[in-house]
Structures are given as structure tokens and as C-alpha cells.
Amino acid sequence: MEKKSIGAGKIIYRYLVFLIAVAVLLLLVIIPAFLLGNKITGLLAIGVFAVYAIAAVIFLIITNKRLSKHLTDFVRDYALIENRMIEQYPVPYAIADRDGRIILYNERFSKFYDPTTEGICDIFKEVNERDIFFEGDETDISVVYDKRNYRLHLSKLSLEGVFTSGKIARIPDDHKYILALYMIDETEIINMMHKLNDSRAVVCSVRIDDYEEMLDRVDEINRSIVSALIDKEISSYFGQVGGLVRKLDRNMFFVVFERRYLAGMQRNKFDILDNIRSIDTENDFPVTVSIGIGVGEEYTKSQEYAKNALDLALGRGGDQVVVKEGERVYFYGGKVKSVEKNTRVKARMTALALRDILRSHERVVIMGHKTADTDCFGASIGMYKAAQALGRKAYIVLNELDNSVQPILEDFLDHTDYGEKVFVPVEKAPQYVDSKTVLVIVDVNRPQIFECPELVDKAKTIIMIDHHLQSGDRIDNVALSYVEPSASSASEMITELLQYITGDLKLSKLEAEALYAGILIDTDSFTKNTGVKTFEAAALLRKSGVDISRIHDMFSDSLETYKLKAQAFETVEMFEPGFALAVSPSEGTDNPTVLAAQVANQLLGLSSVRASFVLVKTGNKVSISARSKSDVNVQIIMERMGGGGHSNLAGAQLAGSTIEEAAKKVKQTVRKMIEDGILESPAE
């Protein structure tokens, strides 16, 4: 049982109680003796009591002096012992007031404390006032002093009950504590953690892009030489950092190396990409590799991250390195434009898988990106047709539309097979999604700009079809992903898939025109991002009765639009060799962003322009339309500004920005990427 300490005041109090009790007993004896006895006896009794009282007082005075002296000596000795204990405390220790001003400290703390400084915030730059006025009874702060790492432990010591004086006891509530702080040196621990982290294994998956097609374009004599050169570059690059390289297949490598070497690779922008690209195949088909690097807490997690990173690199067109570390994703490379694959094997296999998934579900819900454009709308119509051909109920989620889509949409709303029974508003879309529904996402792969992101969480089965480069923001529960950056548009991709869905699928004229319009707009009337498959898809749609003149008239400029474009052209400035910047007017047009995109497209018609950026103010944000020729990847430029898109067609939106601020940011971003070697700048 814990013993209670007895204070000096209580000791004196007990003496007083004893003496008074004895005095009371004497009085109880004296009074009866005085009343019942004679006067002489009474007077003697009173004399005895008086002598006792005088002796008691003298005793109290002497005892109080001695007790006070002993208590004073004890307090002094205790203070000396306490100071000695503080001095000999094995860690730097100090006492500070509630504002962080140092009051008392030991010898070990003196190397941190300069008497000219006022408090903790002055000693340690990592500590601010918010850290001093912390919630709770204690807190830890990591600080660095003289190149060593310390954990600064702060704890509150209550002052309540310490002072007994009435005046001192009435201190404000927020002043009723002082701070005790301890300095714990964690330098060695942190160094060991860094060493452990640096020695952690990083898993890397390397894949040679379009390997079979590349070798087919190399003459038979040089095939083995080219293949050997690729293997040598990969083995040499990772071998110089002590990496373990294993070839899994003709075009696949598995690599493991220590994390300490990853930072150097990142600083050098993974120059293996340039080394591989420089291999001469004696044809125009470039040799490129895609690399996925995973950094996780466990080997299995690192391998999973590496696989996801490689999928992301391939989805972005290859010729790049993607590093995935937890939720963080970093991109390097991507200079070479995606090469169109002439083989139709992938499209046919995707179509067969798509058919099987659609048949195994009762309902199909189709969703694109916010403010659907002609390509998004055309792709949605194509997917609706595929579901209908397989006997499945299908719905298209629509909310806000690009004004250019409105004429086409009106034709569908008037058609008996479409109308409100097909087009579903966003607020009603969730009620159409359940365990028997497959969600098809077209023309977008970034969750932030899905038409109705809520559907992704509700759907058990998801299909994604897109032609944009994949970003780091992706959804994981995708049953079928068909992302082809070399395609001109999502409408082209779905037109190709429709050939293999069923043998007797026939498009109506209206449906074919929606798909054709999507291809037409995204290729700027078949002048950009086109390949063999683009024209084959257009030819297939023409057979379904597309009225080309009607489509072109639908998207032709009015006189007012022509004048607005002329205003935009007057603002054009060249800020880097081959890079043009312009500002498009926001007044006088129903859709400023479409006008800006058209201006950006037309700027590429100038021989000196490699890439164009057109800004337009819409509400409290600035929209950027970026377009480029084949040697500039505007998608990676827009990614750095929070946007994305295709390698030659991209965009971004800067909320709360002015035109001047947005223009400055575009210029700074492009210049920084040129300085880092991510973008090439030809001589003037």
C-alpha cells in the first residue's frame, strides 16, 4: 500500500493538537479542584497550568525553529540532488515555459542552447509555435542539429497544487503547465533504416515493344544481330548496378536490383531508352522498350507494382519507364510516337472477349467522359449497337455535351429506336447498375473525368476502351482493357471491334454517321493521327451509307466563328523554336473550348509550328488545348499541368488562374522539359 507523505505543516499541527489536549485535561482537573476544594489548592492548580502553558509555548518555539532549519536543509539538499540528477541525465534535458522559453537545462543540453536565444523555436528551425501549443500531454518532433537527427520529446508538467499561496494559485488555466523536453539522438537508427531501405530489392519488368513486328521488318540476316544487341544493352545497363537479369521470353526480361541505384537512374532519365532506340535496324521501325519498376515493402508487392507499372507503360504507347512506389507513379521517356500495329489479332481477340462478357450479363451501361465530344458520343453509339446485336439491354449515360454533338444527338432523340429509353441522365444512372450489369467506359481512362464516377464503385464488371495514353490514376477492377494509343479515336477502335462481334451486324446510316463524325473530328478531317486502320474504318462506315457532305456541313464554320478564329490568330506568339501560344476569345461563341481546339489544330498548318497551345478563359478556369506534330508529345506536357490526352492531342484546365498565369506556366513547363531532355528543341 502506498505511503502518504506528511508535510511540515501537518507535523506542527499534530504537536499543537497534543499540547492543547493536555491543556484541556489539566483544566478539567483544575476547575473541579478549584470549585470543590479550598482556594490554596485551586491557586496551586492554576499555577501548575500556567507553568505548563509557558513551557508548551517555549517548546513550540524551539521545535518550530529546529524543524524549519531541518526542512530548509532538506529542501536545499534535495535541490542539490535534483540538480545533480538533471546534470547526470543521460540525454539533453530542459524545462521551458508554456511559450517555449528555456528556464532550466542540463549540461548535455547546453550545446544546443545559446543564452542569447529565447526559446525552442529559435534553437530548432523545424519547430514552430503550432508545435509548442500541441494538443494532449506529449508530442514528438523530428529535428536536425549539426547534421544529426534527433527526436524532440515534449511533455506537459502540471503546476496545479505546486503553489499554496492564494495569489500564486490563481494563475490562468492556459498557464497551468510547463514543458519538459528531451533530446533523443536517432542518427544511427535513421542511418540504419536508410541502409536497409537502400538495400531493398526493386523488381523490374522489361518488355521489347512490338518485338515480332520489329523483327519481321528486319532482313533475315540481321535479325539475330539486332536481337543480340537489344539483349546486350539490357544486360549491360542493369549489370552495371549489380542487377540480376533473367530473360523470360523472347521479348520479356525480369530484373532485380537494389533500390540505392534507382535515384541515379531517375536522374539520368533512364538513358537505356535512348540506348535501345539508337540500335540500327536499317529500316524506319524504331526499337523501343517498355519498363515497369515496382518499389514495395515486400517482394511480392514490388512484383505486383512492377506488373502494374509495365501495363501502364504499354497502355501509354511504350518506349518509356513507369516507376510505381505505393500510390505514387513516375513517368520517364515516351518520346517516340506509338506505332500503329497492322496486325488485327489483338482487335479480334478483344472483340471475342468483349462478346463473351456482354453475353454473360443482362444489362450494359455505357459511359464516357464529362462534356462528351463527337468521338465519345460516336463510340458510345457503337457500343450500344454491339450490345443490341447480342440481345442485351443497353443504356448510354449522358449529361453535359459538347455543342458540336448537339446536332447529331437531336437526330438520335427523334429516332424511334433511341430517345429517352436509351439516353440516361447522370442522376438516374446508378439505378441501372447492379451485379448483372457490365459497365463499358469509352474514350477515357482517368477516373476524375468519368461522366459518373459513382458507377465504377457499383459495377462488378468493367470494360474500358480508349485511345488516350493511360495516366497514373487508374481503376483496378477492369475485366477487359483495350487501350490503344496508336488509334486515331475511340470511334475507330469500336468500328474495328464491331466487325468481329457478330457476323451479321449492320449499322444504320445514323449510327455510322455518329462513328464517322467521331473519327473525322479527332483526326482533324483525316489529316492527323491517321493510319491504315483509320481509313479502313472510315471505308467500312461509308458502306453503311454515311453522307460525307452532311457531316462536313454539320461541322463547318459560320462567318462569326471565322472572325473569332482570326482574333485568336492575332495573339499568336512563338516562345520556343516550333512552339506557338495563342489566346482564343471566350465571348461570341457557344462553346469556347471547341473554338480553342480548332485554332490549335489550324496553327499546326504553319510550317514553323511543331506544337500549339491555345488558352481560353471559361468561368473561373483557363482551358488549354494542345496539339502537335509527330515529333512532340503534348500529352506528357499537359500531364505536368494536371491534364492529359493523346500524344498529339491533349488538354488541361487550370482552376482559379488568369490567362497571363496560364501562359507563363505553359512556357515554364515546356522550357523545363527541354532543359531536362524530355522534349527536343531543334536549332533556330
ZAVO-319902 format. One record per residue (C-alpha): x, y, z; residue in one letter; residue number from 1. Coordinates in steps of 0.1 Angstrom, whole numbers. Layout:
REM ZAVO-319902
     u     v     w code pos
     X     Y     Z    A NUM
...
This chain:
REM ZAVO-319902
     u     v     w code pos
     0     0     0    M   1
    14    34   -10    E   2
    25    56    19    K   3
    13    91    21    K   4
    39   118    26    S   5
    34   141    57    I   6
    41   178    52    G   7
    59   201    77    A   8
    26   219    84    G   9
     9   187    94    K  10
    37   178   118    I  11
    34   211   136    I  12
    -4   208   136    Y  13
    -1   174   154    R  14
    22   189   181    Y  15
    -4   217   187    L  16
   -32   192   190    V  17
   -13   172   215    F  18
    -4   202   237    L  19
   -39   216   236    I  20
   -53   182   245    A  21
   -30   180   276    V  22
   -40   216   285    A  23
   -77   207   282    V  24
   -71   176   305    L  25
   -54   199   331    L  26
   -83   223   330    L  27
  -107   195   335    L  28
   -88   186   367    V  29
   -81   221   379    I  30
  -116   235   376    I  31
  -133   209   398    P  32
  -104   212   423    A  33
  -108   249   424    F  34
  -146   248   428    L  35
  -148   219   453    L  36
  -115   223   472    G  37
  -100   253   491    N  38
   -86   284   474    K  39
   -50   274   481    I  40
   -54   242   462    T  41
   -71   260   433    G  42
   -44   286   431    L  43
   -17   258   431    L  44
   -36   241   403    A  45
   -37   274   383    I  46
     0   279   389    G  47
     7   244   375    V  48
   -14   251   344    F  49
     4   285   339    A  50
    38   268   341    V  51
    26   241   317    Y  52
    14   267   292    A  53
    46   287   294    I  54
    67   255   289    A  55
    44   244   260    A  56
    49   278   242    V  57
    87   277   248    I  58
    87   241   234    F  59
    68   251   203    L  60
    91   280   196    I  61
   122   259   199    I  62
   107   229   180    T  63
    95   252   152    N  64
   129   268   147    K  65
   146   234   147    R  66
   120   219   123    L  67
   123   249   100    S  68
   161   246    99    K  69
   158   208    92    H  70
   132   214    65    L  71
   154   242    49    T  72
   184   219    49    D  73
   164   191    34    F  74
   150   213     7    V  75
   185   226    -1    R  76
   200   192    -2    D  77
   170   179   -22    Y  78
   175   207   -48    A  79
   212   199   -50    L  80
   204   162   -55    I  81
   178   171   -81    E  82
   202   194  -100    N  83
   229   167   -99    R  84
   204   142  -112    M  85
   194   165  -140    I  86
   230   172  -149    E  87
   238   135  -150    Q  88
   207   127  -170    Y  89
   219   106  -200    P  90
   201   127  -226    V  91
   199   165  -232    P  92
   171   178  -209    Y  93
   155   212  -203    A  94
   125   229  -188    I  95
   106   256  -207    A  96
    76   277  -200    D  97
    44   273  -220    R  98
    57   297  -247    D  99
    88   276  -252    G 100
   113   298  -234    R 101
   141   278  -217    I 102
   140   280  -179    I 103
   163   252  -168    L 104
   186   228  -187    Y 105
   214   203  -181    N 106
   250   202  -194    E 107
   241   180  -223    R 108
   215   205  -235    F 109
   239   234  -233    S 110
   255   225  -267    K 111
   221   232  -283    F 112
   211   263  -262    Y 113
   226   297  -266    D 114
   215   321  -238    P 115
   210   348  -264    T 116
   182   328  -280    T 117
   148   329  -264    E 118
   133   295  -269    G 119
   127   262  -286    I 120
   116   277  -319    C 121
   148   297  -321    D 122
   170   267  -315    I 123
   154   243  -339    F 124
   141   256  -373    K 125
   118   226  -377    E 126
    97   237  -346    V 127
    71   264  -349    N 128
    46   279  -325    E 129
    19   253  -335    R 130
    42   225  -323    D 131
    47   242  -289    I 132
     9   246  -283    F 133
     2   210  -290    F 134
   -29   190  -281    E 135
   -27   163  -255    G 136
     0   157  -228    D 137
    30   150  -250    E 138
    43   151  -286    T 139
    74   141  -306    D 140
    91   163  -333    I 141
   119   152  -356    S 142
   147   178  -358    V 143
   181   180  -373    V 144
   210   198  -355    Y 145
   246   198  -365    D 146
   239   171  -392    K 147
   225   147  -366    R 148
   189   136  -363    N 149
   170   140  -330    Y 150
   136   132  -317    R 151
   125   161  -296    L 152
   100   148  -270    H 153
    78   175  -253    L 154
    56   167  -223    S 155
    34   190  -202    K 156
    41   192  -164    L 157
    11   205  -145    S 158
    16   233  -120    L 159
   -17   227  -101    E 160
   -11   220   -64    G 161
    25   230   -66    V 162
    20   265   -51    F 163
    -1   270   -19    T 164
    -2   308   -19    S 165
   -36   320   -27    G 166
   -22   347   -51    K 167
     0   322   -70    I 168
   -27   296   -71    A 169
   -49   319   -92    R 170
   -29   315  -124    I 171
   -48   314  -157    P 172
   -59   279  -169    D 173
   -37   281  -200    D 174
    -6   288  -179    H 175
   -10   258  -155    K 176
    18   238  -170    Y 177
    54   240  -181    I 178
    72   219  -208    L 179
    98   192  -202    A 180
   118   184  -233    L 181
   142   155  -240    Y 182
   166   152  -269    M 183
   169   116  -282    I 184
   196   110  -308    D 185
   182    88  -336    E 186
   210    94  -361    T 187
   223    59  -360    E 188
   188    44  -362    I 189
   179    65  -392    I 190
   212    57  -409    N 191
   205    20  -404    M 192
   169    25  -418    M 193
   183    43  -448    H 194
   208    15  -454    K 195
   181   -11  -450    L 196
   158     9  -474    N 197
   186    13  -500    D 198
   194   -24  -499    S 199
   157   -33  -505    R 200
   152   -52  -538    A 201
   135   -34  -566    V 202
   116   -55  -591    V 203
   117   -45  -628    C 204
    98   -59  -658    S 205
   113   -51  -692    V 206
    94   -58  -725    R 207
   106   -51  -760    I 208
    78   -32  -778    D 209
    63   -48  -809    D 210
    91   -74  -809    Y 211
    76   -97  -836    E 212
    66   -69  -859    E 213
   100   -53  -855    M 214
   119   -85  -864    L 215
    96   -90  -894    D 216
   108   -57  -908    R 217
   145   -66  -903    V 218
   161   -88  -930    D 219
   167  -124  -920    E 220
   205  -120  -919    I 221
   204   -91  -893    N 222
   176  -105  -871    R 223
   199  -124  -847    S 224
   223   -94  -846    I 225
   195   -69  -837    V 226
   181   -93  -811    S 227
   216   -98  -796    A 228
   222   -60  -794    L 229
   190   -55  -775    I 230
   198   -83  -750    D 231
   233   -68  -746    K 232
   220   -33  -739    E 233
   195   -45  -713    I 234
   220   -68  -696    S 235
   247   -42  -696    S 236
   225   -14  -682    Y 237
   213   -33  -652    F 238
   245   -53  -648    G 239
   265   -21  -640    Q 240
   244   -17  -609    V 241
   247   -53  -599    G 242
   212   -62  -611    G 243
   201   -98  -616    L 244
   188  -101  -652    V 245
   168  -131  -664    R 246
   153  -135  -698    K 247
   118  -149  -695    L 248
   108  -149  -732    D 249
   120  -136  -765    R 250
   107  -101  -756    N 251
   105  -102  -718    M 252
   131   -97  -690    F 253
   129  -100  -653    F 254
   153   -78  -633    V 255
   161   -73  -596    V 256
   185   -46  -583    F 257
   190   -27  -551    E 258
   169     5  -545    R 259
   200    26  -539    R 260
   207    27  -576    Y 261
   171    38  -586    L 262
   177    75  -578    A 263
   207    77  -602    G 264
   186    60  -630    M 265
   159    86  -624    Q 266
   184   115  -625    R 267
   197   102  -659    N 268
   161    98  -672    K 269
   167    61  -677    F 270
   191    66  -707    D 271
   186    29  -716    I 272
   156    41  -736    L 273
   179    62  -758    D 274
   205    34  -760    N 275
   179     9  -772    I 276
   164    35  -796    R 277
   198    40  -812    S 278
   201     4  -823    I 279
   201     5  -861    D 280
   176   -19  -877    T 281
   182    -5  -912    E 282
   145     4  -915    N 283
   122    31  -902    D 284
   108     9  -874    F 285
   123    21  -841    P 286
   134    -4  -814    V 287
   119     6  -781    T 288
   113   -10  -747    V 289
    88    -5  -720    S 290
    99    -9  -684    I 291
    78   -12  -653    G 292
    95    -8  -619    I 293
    79   -17  -586    G 294
    90    -5  -552    V 295
    71   -21  -523    G 296
    76   -31  -487    E 297
    76   -68  -497    E 298
    90   -87  -527    Y 299
    55   -98  -537    T 300
    42   -62  -535    K 301
    72   -50  -556    S 302
    64   -76  -583    Q 303
    28   -66  -583    E 304
    37   -29  -587    Y 305
    62   -38  -615    A 306
    34   -56  -634    K 307
    10   -27  -630    N 308
    37    -2  -640    A 309
    45   -22  -671    L 310
     8   -24  -681    D 311
     7    14  -676    L 312
    38    19  -698    A 313
    23    -3  -726    L 314
   -10    15  -723    G 315
     7    48  -728    R 316
    23    37  -761    G 317
    55    21  -749    G 318
    91    35  -751    D 319
    90    46  -715    Q 320
    97    37  -679    V 321
    70    38  -653    V 322
    80    36  -616    V 323
    53    27  -591    K 324
    60    32  -554    E 325
    29    27  -534    G 326
     3    52  -547    E 327
    30    74  -563    R 328
    37    69  -601    V 329
    65    85  -621    Y 330
    68    86  -659    F 331
   100    88  -679    Y 332
   105    87  -717    G 333
    77    84  -742    G 334
    94   104  -769    K 335
    85    81  -798    V 336
    50    82  -812    K 337
    31    50  -808    S 338
    34    29  -840    V 339
     3    16  -855    E 340
     1   -22  -854    K 341
   -10   -37  -887    N 342
   -20   -70  -872    T 343
   -56   -75  -863    R 344
   -51  -103  -839    V 345
   -54   -81  -808    K 346
   -86   -64  -821    A 347
  -101   -98  -829    R 348
   -92  -114  -796    M 349
  -105   -83  -777    T 350
  -138   -85  -797    A 351
  -143  -121  -788    L 352
  -136  -114  -751    A 353
  -159   -84  -753    L 354
  -187  -106  -768    R 355
  -184  -132  -741    D 356
  -186  -106  -713    I 357
  -216   -89  -728    L 358
  -234  -122  -733    R 359
  -228  -131  -696    S 360
  -247  -100  -684    H 361
  -283   -89  -687    E 362
  -276   -52  -690    R 363
  -250   -29  -705    V 364
  -244     7  -693    V 365
  -221    28  -714    I 366
  -203    59  -700    M 367
  -178    83  -715    G 368
  -161   114  -701    H 369
  -176   146  -689    K 370
  -188   171  -716    T 371
  -189   143  -742    A 372
  -175   152  -776    D 373
  -182   137  -810    T 374
  -157   108  -806    D 375
  -171    99  -771    C 376
  -207   100  -784    F 377
  -199    80  -816    G 378
  -180    54  -795    A 379
  -210    52  -771    S 380
  -234    46  -801    I 381
  -211    19  -815    G 382
  -210     0  -781    M 383
  -248     4  -778    Y 384
  -251   -13  -812    K 385
  -228   -41  -802    A 386
  -249   -48  -770    A 387
  -281   -46  -790    Q 388
  -268   -71  -816    A 389
  -262   -96  -788    L 390
  -297   -91  -775    G 391
  -288   -71  -744    R 392
  -305   -41  -729    K 393
  -282   -11  -731    A 394
  -282    25  -719    Y 395
  -259    55  -725    I 396
  -251    79  -697    V 397
  -252   115  -708    L 398
  -250   148  -690    N 399
  -234   179  -705    E 400
  -225   177  -741    L 401
  -200   195  -763    D 402
  -221   218  -785    N 403
  -207   202  -816    S 404
  -225   170  -806    V 405
  -259   186  -803    Q 406
  -269   183  -840    P 407
  -261   146  -840    I 408
  -278   140  -807    L 409
  -310   156  -819    E 410
  -312   132  -848    D 411
  -310   103  -823    F 412
  -336   118  -799    L 413
  -360   120  -828    D 414
  -353    83  -838    H 415
  -378    57  -826    T 416
  -351    32  -816    D 417
  -334    57  -793    Y 418
  -347    87  -774    G 419
  -351    87  -736    E 420
  -353    49  -734    K 421
  -316    48  -743    V 422
  -300    80  -730    F 423
  -299    81  -692    V 424
  -291   113  -672    P 425
  -263   110  -646    V 426
  -286   113  -616    E 427
  -306    82  -627    K 428
  -277    61  -639    A 429
  -268    43  -606    P 430
  -302    26  -605    Q 431
  -293     8  -638    Y 432
  -262    -8  -623    V 433
  -262   -40  -603    D 434
  -245   -74  -602    S 435
  -260   -83  -636    K 436
  -247   -51  -653    T 437
  -215   -46  -672    V 438
  -202   -11  -673    L 439
  -184    -1  -705    V 440
  -162    31  -703    I 441
  -152    46  -737    V 442
  -129    74  -748    D 443
  -115    80  -713    V 444
   -93    62  -687    N 445
   -89    89  -660    R 446
  -114    84  -631    P 447
  -115   122  -623    Q 448
  -133   129  -656    I 449
  -157   100  -658    F 450
  -192   111  -666    E 451
  -205    93  -635    C 452
  -176    81  -612    P 453
  -201    66  -588    E 454
  -209    38  -613    L 455
  -173    24  -610    V 456
  -179    15  -573    D 457
  -212    -1  -581    K 458
  -203   -22  -611    A 459
  -188   -56  -606    K 460
  -176   -59  -642    T 461
  -160   -31  -661    I 462
  -147   -28  -697    I 463
  -125     0  -708    M 464
  -119    11  -745    I 465
   -98    42  -751    D 466
   -71    57  -774    H 467
   -56    81  -749    H 468
   -24    74  -730    L 469
   -30    59  -696    Q 470
   -23    81  -666    S 471
   -12    71  -631    G 472
   -48    74  -620    D 473
   -65    42  -629    R 474
   -91    18  -617    I 475
   -81   -17  -608    D 476
  -112   -38  -612    N 477
  -113   -38  -650    V 478
  -123   -71  -666    A 479
  -112   -61  -701    L 480
   -90   -32  -710    S 481
   -84   -22  -747    Y 482
   -62     9  -747    V 483
   -45    16  -780    E 484
   -27    50  -781    P 485
   -18    45  -818    S 486
   -55    46  -828    A 487
   -69    79  -840    S 488
  -100    77  -819    S 489
  -123    55  -798    A 490
  -148    55  -827    S 491
  -121    39  -849    E 492
  -114    13  -823    M 493
  -150     3  -818    I 494
  -157     3  -856    T 495
  -129   -23  -859    E 496
  -143   -43  -830    L 497
  -178   -43  -845    L 498
  -165   -64  -874    Q 499
  -158   -94  -851    Y 500
  -187   -91  -826    I 501
  -212  -109  -848    T 502
  -211  -119  -884    G 503
  -243  -101  -894    D 504
  -240   -68  -876    L 505
  -253   -39  -897    K 506
  -251    -3  -888    L 507
  -279    22  -897    S 508
  -269    53  -916    K 509
  -274    74  -884    L 510
  -252    51  -863    E 511
  -225    50  -890    A 512
  -225    88  -892    E 513
  -220    92  -854    A 514
  -189    69  -856    L 515
  -177    86  -887    Y 516
  -181   121  -871    A 517
  -160   109  -841    G 518
  -132    98  -864    I 519
  -134   130  -885    L 520
  -132   154  -856    I 521
  -104   136  -837    D 522
   -83   134  -869    T 523
   -90   170  -880    D 524
  -106   158  -912    S 525
   -82   128  -916    F 526
   -51   150  -915    T 527
   -37   139  -881    K 528
   -31   107  -862    N 529
   -43    86  -891    T 530
   -31    51  -901    G 531
   -42    23  -923    V 532
   -69    12  -898    K 533
   -83    47  -897    T 534
   -91    47  -934    F 535
  -103    11  -933    E 536
  -128    20  -905    A 537
  -139    51  -925    A 538
  -144    29  -956    A 539
  -165     4  -936    L 540
  -187    32  -923    L 541
  -191    46  -958    R 542
  -206    13  -969    K 543
  -233    19  -943    S 544
  -244    50  -961    G 545
  -226    78  -944    V 546
  -234   112  -961    D 547
  -200   129  -960    I 548
  -213   162  -973    S 549
  -239   163  -944    R 550
  -212   155  -918    I 551
  -189   182  -931    H 552
  -217   208  -933    D 553
  -226   199  -897    M 554
  -191   210  -886    F 555
  -184   238  -910    S 556
  -177   273  -896    D 557
  -200   302  -896    S 558
  -188   337  -905    L 559
  -189   347  -868    E 560
  -167   317  -859    T 561
  -143   326  -887    Y 562
  -139   361  -873    K 563
  -133   347  -838    L 564
  -106   325  -851    K 565
   -90   355  -868    A 566
   -89   373  -834    Q 567
   -71   343  -819    A 568
   -45   342  -847    F 569
   -37   378  -839    E 570
   -24   368  -805    T 571
    -1   340  -816    V 572
    35   342  -803    E 573
    64   318  -806    M 574
    80   312  -772    F 575
   104   284  -782    E 576
   115   271  -816    P 577
    85   254  -830    G 578
    61   261  -800    F 579
    32   285  -806    A 580
     9   301  -779    L 581
   -24   318  -786    A 582
   -54   331  -767    V 583
   -89   323  -780    S 584
  -118   346  -773    P 585
  -145   333  -749    S 586
  -173   358  -759    E 587
  -194   354  -790    G 588
  -194   315  -791    T 589
  -215   289  -775    D 590
  -185   266  -770    N 591
  -152   284  -763    P 592
  -132   252  -758    T 593
  -142   238  -792    V 594
  -131   271  -808    L 595
   -98   269  -790    A 596
   -93   233  -802    A 597
  -100   243  -838    Q 598
   -75   272  -835    V 599
   -49   248  -821    A 600
   -54   224  -850    N 601
   -51   252  -876    Q 602
   -19   265  -861    L 603
    -2   232  -869    L 604
    -8   241  -906    G 605
    21   266  -903    L 606
    54   251  -913    S 607
    73   266  -884    S 608
    49   252  -857    V 609
    57   218  -841    R 610
    32   222  -812    A 611
     4   247  -804    S 612
   -12   257  -772    F 613
   -44   278  -772    V 614
   -58   293  -740    L 615
   -94   303  -733    V 616
  -110   317  -702    K 617
  -141   298  -692    T 618
  -157   308  -659    G 619
  -130   308  -631    N 620
  -106   285  -650    K 621
   -84   286  -681    V 622
   -87   257  -706    S 623
   -57   247  -726    I 624
   -60   229  -760    S 625
   -26   214  -770    A 626
   -19   200  -805    R 627
    14   188  -820    S 628
    31   171  -849    K 629
    46   137  -846    S 630
    79   147  -830    D 631
    63   164  -799    V 632
    43   146  -773    N 633
    19   172  -759    V 634
     3   146  -737    Q 635
    32   145  -713    I 636
    33   183  -713    I 637
    -3   185  -703    M 638
     1   158  -677    E 639
    26   180  -658    R 640
    -1   207  -658    M 641
   -28   184  -644    G 642
   -43   173  -677    G 643
   -37   146  -702    G 644
   -49   132  -736    G 645
   -32   118  -767    H 646
     4   122  -778    S 647
    -6   147  -804    N 648
   -39   159  -789    L 649
   -42   169  -753    A 650
   -55   195  -729    G 651
   -57   207  -693    A 652
   -77   231  -671    Q 653
   -62   255  -646    L 654
   -87   264  -619    A 655
   -85   299  -604    G 656
   -59   310  -629    S 657
   -57   340  -652    T 658
   -47   339  -689    I 659
   -14   355  -681    E 660
    -6   330  -653    E 661
   -16   301  -675    A 662
     6   313  -704    A 663
    35   317  -681    K 664
    30   282  -667    K 665
    29   267  -702    V 666
    61   284  -712    K 667
    79   274  -680    Q 668
    68   238  -683    T 669
    79   234  -719    V 670
   113   251  -712    R 671
   119   229  -681    K 672
   111   197  -701    M 673
   135   209  -729    I 674
   162   215  -703    E 675
   157   181  -688    D 676
   159   165  -722    G 677
   123   152  -722    I 678
   115   174  -752    L 679
   138   181  -781    E 680
   144   216  -793    S 681
   159   220  -828    P 682
   183   248  -835    A 683
   168   281  -846    E 684
